[in-house]
Amino acid sequence: MLFVFVFSIHIFFLAVYALMIDAQISRMDYVHLLFALALPIVGEICLLLAETGRFNVEETYSSPLLSGASSEEITAVSEPVTAGGDDISREELLEAVRGKADNLPAVLKQALKASDEEVVHIAASNVMRLQRSYENRINQAAKQYQTMPDDMNMLMDYVEDIEAYLATGLPEGQTKMQLLKREEELLLTYLHVFPLDEEKRQMLQNDRNRQADMQGMR
């Protein structure tokens, strides 16, 4: 209804311009008038196609955290994975994405194994978008920490952002190892100031255990 109302106003003004052209008041010609008439119609058609999912916009970006990743790791995110796993429907995936489900990373990883190529494409695009979101948070935390390296609260905010990203299960290979090593360095700095903090000591041990597990898998 809104489109019809706005389009009616548009037609009214075009009719006024047509009268002005006839009266030679306006320099606009009829070719320009037809072009102006077609613009809102084409725009509405494009919007309807986009809403029905017929337009796929592929998002690419460059991330500092992925700069050291191997080509195999990047390919694993951007290409379909068809082996194993239960299929997830396009509707289920979109519902999880739009609702920002708590288990969204797990849903996306499952969708990457779907047999439906459209589902895989949607999942891969959203995996990259989610990775970029976490990486931006981490990069921002790193910049803030660099301005005040003696602030242990800021240091722990940095650690928590790294840990939140690791908890999604999205970082793999070199990217994951880089994050774990950075977290280890930060925790060592913290424990140098607060050596009796057992919780942070346990976090440091868990970090080292995960690094050892990754090295054992090579």
Secondary structure in CASP SS format (residue, H / E / C, confidence):
PFRMAT SS
TARGET T0000
AUTHOR 0000-0000-0000
METHOD secondary structure of the structure
MODEL  1
M C 1.00
L H 1.00
F H 1.00
V H 1.00
F H 1.00
V H 1.00
F H 1.00
S H 1.00
I H 1.00
H H 1.00
I H 1.00
F H 1.00
F H 1.00
L H 1.00
A H 1.00
V H 1.00
Y H 1.00
A H 1.00
L H 1.00
M H 1.00
I H 1.00
D H 1.00
A C 1.00
Q C 1.00
I C 1.00
S C 1.00
R C 1.00
M C 1.00
D C 1.00
Y H 1.00
V H 1.00
H H 1.00
L H 1.00
L H 1.00
F H 1.00
A H 1.00
L H 1.00
A H 1.00
L H 1.00
P H 1.00
I H 1.00
V H 1.00
G H 1.00
E H 1.00
I H 1.00
C H 1.00
L H 1.00
L H 1.00
L H 1.00
A H 1.00
E H 1.00
T C 1.00
G C 1.00
R C 1.00
F C 1.00
N C 1.00
V C 1.00
E C 1.00
E C 1.00
T C 1.00
Y C 1.00
S C 1.00
S C 1.00
P H 1.00
L H 1.00
L H 1.00
S C 1.00
G C 1.00
A C 1.00
S C 1.00
S H 1.00
E H 1.00
E H 1.00
I H 1.00
T H 1.00
A H 1.00
V H 1.00
S H 1.00
E C 1.00
P C 1.00
V C 1.00
T C 1.00
A C 1.00
G C 1.00
G C 1.00
D C 1.00
D C 1.00
I C 1.00
S C 1.00
R H 1.00
E H 1.00
E H 1.00
L H 1.00
L H 1.00
E H 1.00
A H 1.00
V H 1.00
R H 1.00
G C 1.00
K C 1.00
A C 1.00
D C 1.00
N C 1.00
L H 1.00
P H 1.00
A H 1.00
V H 1.00
L H 1.00
K H 1.00
Q H 1.00
A H 1.00
L C 1.00
K C 1.00
A C 1.00
S C 1.00
D C 1.00
E H 1.00
E H 1.00
V H 1.00
V H 1.00
H H 1.00
I H 1.00
A H 1.00
A H 1.00
S H 1.00
N H 1.00
V H 1.00
M H 1.00
R H 1.00
L H 1.00
Q H 1.00
R H 1.00
S H 1.00
Y H 1.00
E H 1.00
N H 1.00
R H 1.00
I H 1.00
N H 1.00
Q H 1.00
A H 1.00
A H 1.00
K H 1.00
Q H 1.00
Y H 1.00
Q H 1.00
T H 1.00
M C 1.00
P C 1.00
D C 1.00
D C 1.00
M H 1.00
N H 1.00
M H 1.00
L H 1.00
M H 1.00
D H 1.00
Y H 1.00
V H 1.00
E H 1.00
D H 1.00
I H 1.00
E H 1.00
A H 1.00
Y H 1.00
L H 1.00
A H 1.00
T C 1.00
G C 1.00
L C 1.00
P C 1.00
E C 1.00
G H 1.00
Q H 1.00
T H 1.00
K H 1.00
M H 1.00
Q H 1.00
L H 1.00
L H 1.00
K H 1.00
R H 1.00
E H 1.00
E H 1.00
E H 1.00
L H 1.00
L H 1.00
L H 1.00
T H 1.00
Y H 1.00
L H 1.00
H H 1.00
V H 1.00
F C 1.00
P C 1.00
L C 1.00
D C 1.00
E H 1.00
E H 1.00
K H 1.00
R H 1.00
Q H 1.00
M H 1.00
L H 1.00
Q H 1.00
N H 1.00
D H 1.00
R H 1.00
N H 1.00
R H 1.00
Q H 1.00
A H 1.00
D H 1.00
M H 1.00
Q H 1.00
G H 1.00
M C 1.00
R C 1.00
END
